[in-house]
Amino acid sequence: MKYEAVVEVLLKDGVSDPEGVAIMDAVISLGYGSVQRVATGKLFRLHLQAEDENAAADVVSQIAEQLLSNPVLEDFRVRDLLASASA
Amino acid sequence: MKYEAVVEVLLKDGVSDPEGVAIMDAVISLGYGSVQRVATGKLFRLHLQAEDENAAADVVSQIAEQLLSNPVLEDFRVRDLLASASA
């Protein structure tokens, strides 16, 4: 089966996010005073072959842990793991 | 009301994604031969005040268009727009 998954990588709470702060400053200077906080992260969309959904989730989690995130600074989350016709 | 929203920014189809290619190479060299493609993107989590969900969605879309994405190269999508107690 072909699967598609999205991995979100976000900084852990308390880790400084200078890009988020810079965007927040720009948001305010554009006049959007209603915005209170901006946090930045990374997104990865993977297409893969796997026996079933559990096997696909395992592979995606391993790749996210080993390669896509820095476990000291970042948390990751796998979402939208879907069987895919087009992948 | 307080709202929280996630903006996903992904490269348009056909735009080269050297980071995705590099990750794909690393995925293969780690032995995950079942992976066929990796695409990279950016993620932004915004906390904001708004009258209602439509107003919040408007502000988030405007910020995504003006500040968070490059319309020549990237597409954005607003998701998980939720009323938030903690924001």
Backbone of each chain as ProteinMPNN parsed JSONL, in Angstrom:
{"seq_chain_A": "MKYEAVVEVLLKDGVSDPEGVAIMDAVISLGYGSVQRVATGKLFRLHLQAEDENAAADVVSQIAEQLLSNPVLEDFRVRDLLASASA", "coords_chain_A": {"N_chain_A": [[0.839, -1.203, 0.0], [0.374, 2.283, -0.649], [1.304, 5.116, 1.192], [0.77, 8.328, 2.679], [2.149, 10.827, 4.696], [2.222, 13.435, 7.157], [4.683, 15.145, 8.903], [4.992, 17.139, 11.671], [7.168, 19.47, 13.065], [7.954, 21.086, 15.944], [9.306, 23.651, 18.032], [10.225, 22.9, 21.388], [8.403, 23.872, 24.354], [9.591, 26.818, 25.814], [11.985, 26.917, 24.47], [13.902, 29.226, 22.702], [12.598, 31.184, 20.019], [13.597, 32.791, 17.611], [12.876, 33.4, 14.962], [10.115, 33.319, 15.078], [9.69, 35.476, 16.811], [10.626, 37.574, 15.237], [8.784, 37.476, 13.133], [6.484, 38.053, 14.555], [7.021, 40.731, 15.296], [6.907, 41.871, 12.723], [4.267, 41.327, 12.057], [2.924, 42.932, 13.893], [3.845, 45.449, 13.048], [2.614, 45.566, 10.608], [0.096, 46.118, 11.393], [-1.603, 44.297, 12.591], [-2.764, 44.099, 15.361], [-4.138, 42.32, 16.889], [-2.938, 39.919, 17.06], [-1.278, 37.655, 19.143], [0.786, 35.871, 19.516], [3.337, 34.192, 17.685], [4.495, 31.165, 16.566], [7.088, 29.243, 15.119], [7.68, 26.47, 12.912], [8.554, 23.287, 11.385], [7.702, 21.371, 8.499], [7.065, 18.252, 7.057], [6.355, 16.293, 4.286], [5.794, 13.023, 3.612], [6.003, 10.376, 1.275], [5.362, 6.999, 1.07], [5.84, 3.409, 0.814], [4.148, 0.76, 2.402], [3.32, -2.138, 4.391], [0.992, -1.999, 5.992], [-1.067, 0.355, 7.846], [-0.006, 0.605, 10.426], [2.664, -0.218, 10.094], [3.544, 1.767, 8.348], [3.24, 4.025, 10.0], [5.15, 3.426, 11.944], [7.598, 3.534, 10.48], [7.563, 6.211, 9.652], [7.615, 7.547, 12.128], [10.118, 6.711, 13.083], [11.86, 7.881, 11.202], [11.232, 10.561, 11.614], [12.176, 10.892, 14.183], [14.913, 10.251, 13.984], [15.917, 11.854, 11.974], [14.43, 14.109, 11.167], [13.871, 15.739, 13.293], [15.259, 17.502, 16.1], [15.839, 16.098, 19.022], [16.544, 17.35, 21.379], [15.713, 19.96, 21.264], [13.298, 20.039, 19.949], [9.918, 18.929, 19.381], [8.107, 16.315, 17.744], [5.307, 15.449, 15.637], [3.278, 13.076, 14.143], [0.962, 13.285, 11.594], [-2.119, 13.022, 9.716], [-1.763, 10.522, 8.436], [-2.301, 8.693, 5.722], [-3.747, 6.34, 3.496], [-2.79, 6.373, 0.146], [-3.59, 7.095, -3.162], [-2.158, 8.358, -5.098], [0.513, 8.519, -4.467]], "CA_chain_A": [[0.0, 0.0, 0.0], [1.062, 3.566, -0.615], [0.829, 6.0, 2.245], [1.267, 9.691, 2.731], [2.083, 11.294, 6.08], [2.802, 14.741, 7.441], [5.365, 15.264, 10.19], [5.153, 18.515, 12.153], [8.24, 19.617, 14.056], [7.835, 22.389, 16.615], [10.212, 23.849, 19.172], [9.648, 22.622, 22.694], [8.1, 25.051, 25.165], [10.74, 27.375, 26.521], [13.115, 27.095, 23.557], [13.667, 30.529, 22.06], [12.149, 31.075, 18.632], [13.856, 34.138, 17.092], [12.111, 33.627, 13.731], [8.76, 33.639, 15.521], [9.704, 36.838, 17.364], [10.768, 38.504, 14.103], [7.498, 37.51, 12.427], [5.558, 38.762, 15.45], [7.299, 42.162, 15.122], [6.407, 42.287, 11.415], [2.803, 41.271, 12.137], [2.488, 44.135, 14.616], [4.095, 46.648, 12.244], [1.597, 45.578, 9.545], [-1.155, 46.605, 11.963], [-2.451, 43.228, 13.135], [-2.535, 44.153, 16.809], [-4.893, 41.277, 17.578], [-2.132, 38.696, 17.154], [-0.593, 37.649, 20.431], [2.001, 35.062, 19.512], [3.6, 33.398, 16.488], [5.538, 30.154, 16.747], [7.442, 28.657, 13.83], [8.057, 25.066, 12.921], [8.841, 22.695, 10.081], [6.688, 20.442, 8.018], [7.603, 17.318, 6.075], [5.344, 15.394, 3.737], [6.474, 11.818, 3.142], [5.274, 9.351, 0.537], [6.071, 5.739, 1.286], [5.192, 2.107, 0.66], [4.196, -0.027, 3.639], [2.364, -3.251, 4.457], [-0.269, -1.5, 6.539], [-0.974, 1.677, 8.46], [0.91, 0.558, 11.57], [4.042, -0.268, 9.594], [3.839, 3.1, 7.824], [3.4, 4.932, 11.141], [6.44, 3.117, 12.57], [8.694, 4.065, 9.651], [7.521, 7.684, 9.683], [8.068, 7.979, 13.455], [11.571, 6.508, 13.177], [12.523, 8.907, 10.386], [11.031, 11.851, 12.281], [13.02, 10.94, 15.376], [16.338, 10.171, 13.655], [16.391, 12.71, 10.893], [13.673, 15.336, 10.91], [13.769, 16.591, 14.476], [16.337, 17.507, 17.087], [15.075, 15.773, 20.239], [16.89, 18.253, 22.487], [15.033, 21.252, 21.124], [12.048, 19.982, 19.184], [8.967, 17.813, 19.447], [7.462, 16.07, 16.459], [3.992, 14.827, 15.656], [2.883, 12.529, 12.842], [-0.485, 13.437, 11.407], [-2.621, 12.796, 8.36], [-1.245, 9.311, 7.794], [-3.427, 8.259, 4.897], [-3.498, 5.557, 2.297], [-2.737, 7.35, -0.931], [-3.603, 6.504, -4.499], [-1.296, 9.083, -6.027], [1.913, 8.619, -4.018]], "C_chain_A": [[0.872, 1.251, 0.0], [0.439, 4.455, 0.457], [1.463, 7.368, 2.101], [1.131, 10.15, 4.178], [2.704, 12.669, 6.185], [3.44, 14.687, 8.823], [5.498, 16.751, 10.512], [6.262, 18.539, 13.18], [8.145, 21.02, 14.636], [8.83, 22.455, 17.766], [9.496, 23.505, 20.468], [9.34, 23.938, 23.41], [9.366, 25.53, 25.86], [11.976, 27.538, 25.649], [12.88, 28.373, 22.771], [13.465, 30.355, 20.564], [12.338, 32.444, 17.981], [13.097, 34.429, 15.794], [10.663, 34.007, 14.081], [8.664, 35.056, 16.06], [9.784, 37.86, 16.235], [9.455, 38.616, 13.334], [6.47, 38.273, 13.246], [5.758, 40.276, 15.319], [6.727, 42.668, 13.795], [4.883, 42.316, 11.4], [2.271, 42.541, 12.802], [2.695, 45.369, 13.736], [3.184, 46.701, 11.016], [0.216, 45.973, 10.074], [-2.077, 45.524, 12.517], [-2.224, 43.112, 14.65], [-3.236, 43.054, 17.571], [-4.094, 39.983, 17.736], [-1.276, 38.748, 18.406], [0.717, 36.867, 20.411], [2.111, 34.334, 18.175], [4.725, 32.423, 16.823], [5.822, 29.519, 15.392], [7.827, 27.188, 13.991], [8.338, 24.585, 11.512], [7.822, 21.609, 9.774], [7.352, 19.542, 6.989], [6.466, 16.427, 5.604], [6.076, 14.214, 3.115], [5.512, 10.927, 2.365], [6.05, 8.052, 0.698], [5.182, 4.541, 0.994], [5.248, 1.391, 2.001], [3.118, -1.098, 3.583], [0.987, -2.77, 4.914], [-0.005, -0.188, 7.281], [-0.008, 1.689, 9.647], [2.363, 0.565, 11.128], [4.451, 1.105, 9.059], [4.084, 4.082, 8.969], [4.738, 4.705, 11.833], [7.594, 3.74, 11.798], [8.735, 5.583, 9.748], [8.016, 8.197, 11.034], [9.572, 7.834, 13.597], [12.327, 7.578, 12.394], [12.407, 10.27, 11.058], [11.989, 11.996, 13.456], [14.499, 11.036, 15.008], [16.813, 11.32, 12.788], [15.702, 14.074, 10.846], [13.618, 16.27, 12.107], [15.032, 16.478, 15.315], [15.686, 17.282, 18.446], [15.404, 16.654, 21.437], [15.995, 19.492, 22.459], [13.607, 21.143, 20.607], [11.195, 18.76, 19.537], [8.415, 17.578, 18.047], [6.133, 15.354, 16.666], [3.714, 14.317, 14.243], [1.378, 12.73, 12.708], [-0.854, 13.183, 9.941], [-1.948, 11.608, 7.694], [-2.402, 8.672, 7.039], [-2.953, 7.334, 3.8], [-3.675, 6.496, 1.112], [-2.747, 6.639, -2.27], [-2.507, 7.09, -5.369], [0.185, 8.992, -5.688], [2.819, 7.713, -4.844]], "O_chain_A": [[1.961, 1.269, 0.574], [-0.781, 4.53, 0.603], [2.523, 7.541, 1.5], [0.112, 9.892, 4.817], [3.592, 13.03, 5.412], [2.821, 14.241, 9.79], [6.047, 17.522, 9.725], [6.288, 17.699, 14.079], [8.241, 22.013, 13.915], [9.151, 21.443, 18.389], [8.308, 23.785, 20.626], [9.933, 24.976, 23.115], [10.117, 24.734, 26.424], [12.92, 28.224, 26.04], [11.793, 28.588, 22.235], [14.079, 29.497, 19.93], [11.371, 33.185, 17.81], [12.715, 35.573, 15.546], [10.072, 34.893, 13.464], [7.686, 35.759, 15.808], [9.101, 38.884, 16.264], [9.056, 39.708, 12.931], [5.681, 39.045, 12.703], [4.784, 41.024, 15.24], [6.139, 43.748, 13.736], [4.277, 43.21, 10.81], [1.302, 43.143, 12.34], [1.826, 46.239, 13.677], [2.997, 47.772, 10.439], [-0.724, 46.143, 9.298], [-3.219, 45.812, 12.876], [-1.592, 42.177, 15.14], [-2.979, 42.858, 18.759], [-4.51, 39.068, 18.447], [-0.63, 39.756, 18.692], [1.637, 37.152, 21.177], [1.106, 33.911, 17.604], [5.783, 32.826, 17.308], [4.903, 29.283, 14.607], [8.239, 26.742, 15.062], [8.359, 25.371, 10.565], [7.19, 21.03, 10.657], [8.114, 20.013, 6.144], [5.712, 15.878, 6.408], [6.882, 14.386, 2.2], [4.357, 10.75, 2.751], [7.262, 8.018, 0.484], [3.956, 4.642, 0.936], [6.282, 1.41, 2.67], [2.143, -0.99, 2.838], [-0.036, -3.089, 4.308], [1.122, 0.304, 7.332], [0.719, 2.661, 9.852], [3.195, 1.262, 11.709], [5.574, 1.553, 9.289], [5.022, 4.877, 8.918], [5.391, 5.657, 12.261], [8.462, 4.391, 12.379], [9.803, 6.174, 9.906], [8.759, 9.178, 11.085], [10.236, 8.707, 14.154], [13.323, 8.117, 12.877], [13.364, 11.045, 11.072], [12.541, 13.069, 13.698], [15.252, 11.791, 15.622], [17.976, 11.718, 12.857], [16.334, 15.079, 10.519], [13.348, 17.461, 11.955], [15.766, 15.493, 15.243], [15.041, 18.189, 18.973], [14.641, 16.705, 22.401], [15.58, 20.0, 23.501], [12.799, 22.051, 20.805], [11.703, 17.712, 19.935], [8.27, 18.514, 17.26], [5.874, 14.749, 17.707], [3.895, 15.044, 13.266], [0.615, 12.381, 13.609], [0.007, 13.139, 9.062], [-1.599, 11.674, 6.515], [-3.357, 8.177, 7.637], [-1.875, 7.527, 3.238], [-4.597, 7.312, 1.082], [-1.995, 5.688, -2.483], [-1.984, 6.423, -6.262], [1.03, 9.343, -6.512], [4.026, 7.667, -4.609]]}, "seq_chain_B": "MKYEAVVEVLLKDGVSDPEGVAIMDAVISLGYGSVQRVATGKLFRLHLQAEDENAAADVVSQIAEQLLSNPVLEDFRVRDLLASASA", "coords_chain_B": {"N_chain_B": [[-12.955, 36.728, 21.563], [-10.511, 34.154, 21.928], [-8.312, 32.742, 19.591], [-6.644, 30.024, 17.917], [-4.476, 29.145, 15.334], [-3.137, 27.185, 12.655], [-0.809, 27.648, 10.137], [0.137, 26.222, 7.17], [2.842, 26.107, 4.973], [3.772, 25.257, 1.83], [5.956, 24.306, -0.847], [5.08, 25.078, -4.206], [3.897, 22.731, -6.672], [6.429, 21.463, -8.751], [8.328, 23.335, -8.1], [11.699, 23.428, -7.181], [13.036, 21.502, -4.509], [15.463, 21.456, -2.657], [16.159, 20.839, -0.01], [14.351, 18.842, 0.62], [15.224, 16.885, -1.179], [17.777, 16.372, -0.169], [17.11, 15.33, 2.333], [15.719, 13.096, 1.512], [17.838, 11.618, 0.342], [19.287, 11.084, 2.683], [17.415, 9.581, 4.089], [17.272, 7.289, 2.487], [19.921, 6.403, 2.764], [19.894, 5.71, 5.388], [18.533, 3.391, 5.248], [15.81, 3.212, 4.755], [14.22, 2.157, 2.425], [11.661, 2.126, 1.522], [10.589, 4.592, 1.348], [9.411, 7.078, -0.815], [9.295, 9.743, -1.499], [10.111, 12.953, -0.202], [8.886, 15.956, 0.932], [9.469, 19.329, 1.862], [8.369, 21.865, 4.157], [6.96, 24.801, 5.769], [5.785, 25.779, 8.984], [3.466, 27.562, 10.902], [2.296, 28.676, 13.972], [-0.299, 30.517, 15.157], [-1.514, 32.713, 17.64], [-4.357, 34.495, 18.41], [-6.648, 37.288, 18.96], [-10.065, 37.597, 18.187], [-13.248, 38.674, 16.851], [-14.998, 36.659, 15.902], [-15.044, 33.346, 14.384], [-14.85, 33.655, 11.599], [-13.717, 36.211, 11.323], [-11.257, 35.751, 12.53], [-10.196, 33.844, 10.762], [-9.966, 35.414, 8.48], [-7.976, 37.314, 9.22], [-5.807, 35.619, 9.71], [-5.446, 34.479, 7.173], [-4.746, 36.753, 5.692], [-2.314, 37.485, 6.903], [-0.832, 35.198, 6.353], [-0.679, 35.361, 3.606], [0.608, 37.835, 3.142], [2.939, 37.756, 4.608], [3.899, 35.261, 5.522], [4.192, 33.513, 3.438], [5.619, 33.026, 0.17], [4.166, 34.037, -2.6], [4.911, 33.441, -5.202], [6.36, 31.101, -5.185], [5.258, 29.428, -3.298], [2.496, 27.727, -1.717], [-0.124, 28.326, 0.625], [-1.948, 27.097, 3.488], [-4.579, 27.367, 5.722], [-5.182, 25.821, 8.762], [-6.814, 23.959, 11.396], [-8.112, 26.026, 12.821], [-9.08, 27.183, 15.772], [-11.134, 27.926, 18.558], [-9.643, 29.025, 21.505], [-8.755, 28.382, 24.808], [-6.436, 28.838, 26.133], [-4.816, 30.583, 24.77]], "CA_chain_B": [[-12.582, 35.313, 21.655], [-9.138, 33.822, 21.562], [-8.22, 31.673, 18.598], [-5.345, 29.493, 17.576], [-4.536, 28.626, 13.965], [-1.889, 26.705, 12.073], [-0.629, 27.917, 8.707], [1.119, 25.367, 6.502], [3.362, 26.683, 3.732], [4.481, 24.227, 1.056], [6.362, 24.71, -2.189], [4.171, 24.677, -5.281], [4.357, 21.623, -7.511], [7.364, 21.85, -9.801], [9.406, 24.16, -7.55], [12.683, 22.472, -6.667], [13.036, 21.414, -3.048], [16.754, 20.815, -2.385], [16.171, 20.273, 1.347], [13.637, 17.568, 0.52], [16.091, 15.933, -1.873], [18.846, 15.996, 0.765], [16.518, 14.448, 3.352], [15.439, 11.842, 0.812], [19.114, 10.895, 0.264], [19.63, 10.597, 4.02], [16.441, 8.531, 4.399], [17.705, 6.086, 1.766], [21.168, 5.884, 3.321], [19.549, 5.089, 6.682], [17.96, 2.077, 4.969], [14.351, 3.226, 4.581], [14.022, 2.122, 0.981], [10.239, 2.189, 1.185], [10.168, 5.993, 1.201], [9.501, 7.455, -2.223], [9.441, 11.185, -1.7], [9.999, 13.821, 0.974], [8.744, 17.376, 0.605], [9.592, 20.124, 3.08], [7.556, 23.069, 4.227], [7.05, 25.556, 7.012], [4.593, 25.71, 9.827], [3.367, 28.696, 11.81], [1.146, 28.598, 14.873], [-0.638, 31.878, 15.575], [-2.538, 32.934, 18.66], [-4.903, 35.833, 18.172], [-7.971, 37.684, 19.428], [-10.951, 38.011, 17.096], [-14.679, 38.693, 17.167], [-15.562, 35.337, 15.654], [-14.157, 32.473, 13.618], [-14.618, 34.22, 10.267], [-12.764, 37.32, 11.445], [-9.949, 35.153, 12.8], [-9.717, 33.218, 9.533], [-9.55, 36.496, 7.575], [-6.688, 37.87, 9.665], [-4.758, 34.607, 9.518], [-5.183, 34.362, 5.737], [-4.019, 37.951, 5.246], [-0.928, 37.398, 7.386], [-0.177, 34.118, 5.609], [-0.431, 35.819, 2.241], [1.517, 38.985, 3.096], [4.148, 37.676, 5.43], [4.41, 33.92, 5.826], [4.446, 32.729, 2.231], [6.033, 33.699, -1.053], [3.133, 33.539, -3.522], [5.501, 32.957, -6.458], [6.926, 29.765, -5.021], [4.644, 28.633, -2.226], [1.07, 27.768, -1.4], [-0.376, 28.171, 2.06], [-3.234, 26.553, 3.883], [-4.879, 27.597, 7.136], [-5.928, 24.695, 9.305], [-6.926, 23.903, 12.857], [-8.512, 27.291, 13.445], [-9.871, 26.739, 16.907], [-11.244, 28.781, 19.731], [-8.613, 28.543, 22.419], [-8.861, 28.929, 26.152], [-5.125, 29.131, 26.71], [-3.989, 31.473, 23.944]], "C_chain_B": [[-11.118, 35.126, 21.288], [-9.143, 32.643, 20.603], [-6.778, 31.242, 18.409], [-5.47, 28.918, 16.171], [-3.159, 28.146, 13.547], [-1.899, 27.044, 10.592], [0.471, 26.987, 8.197], [1.555, 26.052, 5.219], [4.182, 25.607, 3.035], [4.844, 24.778, -0.31], [5.316, 24.251, -3.203], [4.758, 23.491, -6.031], [5.32, 22.159, -8.566], [8.479, 22.756, -9.316], [10.415, 23.224, -6.888], [12.829, 22.608, -5.161], [14.336, 20.718, -2.631], [16.828, 20.217, -0.985], [15.466, 18.914, 1.35], [14.479, 16.497, -0.149], [17.194, 15.444, -0.932], [18.317, 15.047, 1.828], [16.223, 13.083, 2.737], [16.712, 10.996, 0.703], [19.47, 10.289, 1.626], [18.695, 9.462, 4.441], [16.874, 7.209, 3.755], [18.973, 5.521, 2.415], [20.961, 5.333, 4.73], [18.845, 3.745, 6.484], [16.456, 2.035, 4.802], [14.012, 3.284, 3.09], [12.569, 2.247, 0.56], [9.75, 3.617, 0.983], [10.416, 6.439, -0.231], [9.745, 8.939, -2.446], [9.328, 11.907, -0.364], [9.894, 15.252, 0.475], [8.814, 18.17, 1.903], [8.697, 21.364, 3.005], [7.75, 23.761, 5.553], [5.692, 25.553, 7.709], [4.602, 26.925, 10.739], [2.129, 28.515, 12.67], [0.893, 30.002, 15.412], [-1.692, 31.85, 16.668], [-3.043, 34.357, 18.467], [-6.266, 36.012, 18.83], [-8.813, 38.035, 18.217], [-12.389, 37.923, 17.558], [-15.297, 37.305, 17.041], [-14.623, 34.563, 14.721], [-13.852, 33.037, 12.231], [-13.596, 35.345, 10.316], [-11.36, 36.774, 11.691], [-9.366, 34.545, 11.528], [-9.245, 34.27, 8.541], [-8.173, 37.026, 7.941], [-5.568, 36.884, 9.39], [-4.427, 34.468, 8.03], [-4.394, 35.551, 5.216], [-2.557, 37.886, 5.667], [-0.175, 36.325, 6.613], [0.213, 34.589, 4.218], [0.652, 36.889, 2.2], [2.892, 38.673, 3.665], [4.74, 36.271, 5.501], [4.746, 33.114, 4.577], [4.925, 33.625, 1.103], [5.105, 33.198, -2.16], [3.681, 33.043, -4.86], [5.869, 31.479, -6.343], [6.098, 28.848, -4.13], [3.129, 28.777, -2.188], [0.917, 27.686, 0.109], [-1.778, 27.642, 2.302], [-3.415, 26.847, 5.371], [-5.633, 26.385, 7.645], [-5.962, 24.765, 10.83], [-7.21, 25.281, 13.453], [-9.5, 26.962, 14.55], [-9.968, 27.842, 17.945], [-10.354, 28.177, 20.8], [-8.795, 29.178, 23.784], [-7.514, 29.464, 26.629], [-4.359, 30.219, 25.978], [-3.898, 32.877, 24.54]], "O_chain_B": [[-10.568, 35.843, 20.453], [-9.881, 31.675, 20.785], [-5.835, 31.979, 18.697], [-6.468, 28.27, 15.854], [-2.142, 28.643, 14.029], [-2.866, 26.766, 9.882], [1.584, 26.97, 8.722], [0.715, 26.53, 4.457], [5.165, 25.109, 3.582], [4.13, 25.614, -0.864], [4.741, 23.17, -3.071], [5.971, 23.278, -6.025], [5.056, 23.182, -9.197], [9.473, 22.941, -10.017], [10.036, 22.334, -6.126], [12.751, 23.708, -4.615], [14.326, 19.535, -2.29], [17.488, 19.197, -0.785], [15.917, 17.966, 1.992], [14.456, 15.337, 0.261], [17.508, 14.254, -0.898], [18.983, 14.077, 2.188], [16.448, 12.047, 3.362], [16.672, 9.79, 0.945], [19.896, 9.138, 1.713], [19.127, 8.497, 5.072], [16.848, 6.155, 4.39], [19.092, 4.31, 2.597], [21.787, 4.558, 5.21], [18.588, 3.036, 7.457], [15.872, 0.954, 4.716], [13.581, 4.313, 2.571], [12.274, 2.45, -0.618], [8.637, 3.836, 0.506], [11.488, 6.211, -0.791], [10.328, 9.342, -3.452], [8.541, 11.516, 0.499], [10.723, 15.703, -0.315], [8.283, 17.74, 2.927], [8.331, 21.83, 1.926], [8.59, 23.366, 6.361], [4.638, 25.355, 7.106], [5.645, 27.277, 11.291], [1.044, 28.233, 12.161], [1.763, 30.601, 16.044], [-2.637, 31.063, 16.623], [-2.259, 35.301, 18.374], [-6.939, 35.05, 19.2], [-8.328, 38.706, 17.306], [-12.72, 37.213, 18.508], [-16.01, 36.835, 17.927], [-13.564, 35.052, 14.327], [-12.729, 32.914, 11.741], [-12.715, 35.43, 9.46], [-10.388, 37.276, 11.126], [-8.18, 34.71, 11.246], [-8.253, 34.068, 7.841], [-7.307, 37.172, 7.079], [-4.505, 37.262, 8.897], [-3.257, 34.352, 7.666], [-3.485, 35.392, 4.402], [-1.665, 38.197, 4.878], [0.987, 36.515, 6.255], [1.288, 34.263, 3.713], [1.52, 36.862, 1.327], [3.891, 39.26, 3.25], [5.961, 36.116, 5.535], [5.499, 32.143, 4.647], [4.666, 34.828, 1.091], [5.24, 32.061, -2.612], [3.0, 32.308, -5.574], [5.705, 30.71, -7.29], [6.227, 27.626, -4.203], [2.567, 29.803, -2.572], [1.725, 27.055, 0.791], [-2.662, 27.727, 1.449], [-2.515, 26.607, 6.176], [-6.615, 25.961, 7.035], [-5.23, 25.533, 11.454], [-6.62, 25.659, 14.465], [-10.617, 26.517, 14.289], [-9.018, 28.589, 18.179], [-10.319, 26.96, 20.978], [-8.971, 30.392, 23.889], [-7.447, 30.407, 27.418], [-3.364, 30.73, 26.493], [-3.24, 33.748, 23.97]]}, "name": "protein", "num_of_chains": 2, "seq": "MKYEAVVEVLLKDGVSDPEGVAIMDAVISLGYGSVQRVATGKLFRLHLQAEDENAAADVVSQIAEQLLSNPVLEDFRVRDLLASASAMKYEAVVEVLLKDGVSDPEGVAIMDAVISLGYGSVQRVATGKLFRLHLQAEDENAAADVVSQIAEQLLSNPVLEDFRVRDLLASASA"}
